[in-house]
Amino acid sequence: MPFVITSSKSSLDHNDMEGKSTKEVAFILDLSIKTVETHRSNVMRKLGIHSVSELVLYAVRNNIVQVQIGPTASH
């Protein structure tokens, strides 16, 4: 899911965050889990989105994240 970080960390490619859990994103960005959750909540509020699934759909529809179709290399 996309995350908006308005600090020096904003130079990170959002693709690095795709498919990561809140805990993983917090670790990568050296932030608390609560801070990452707050950023996501603020983005959702500003967009008028009420669930994470709506946020994902918004990101896909607006080409913020890419959907990979077909088999994935999970091994």
Secondary structure, 3 states (H helix, E strand, C coil): CCCCCCCHHHHCCHHHHCCCCHHHHHHHHCCCHHHHHHHHHHHHHHHCCCCHHHHHHHHHHCCCCCCCCCCCCCC
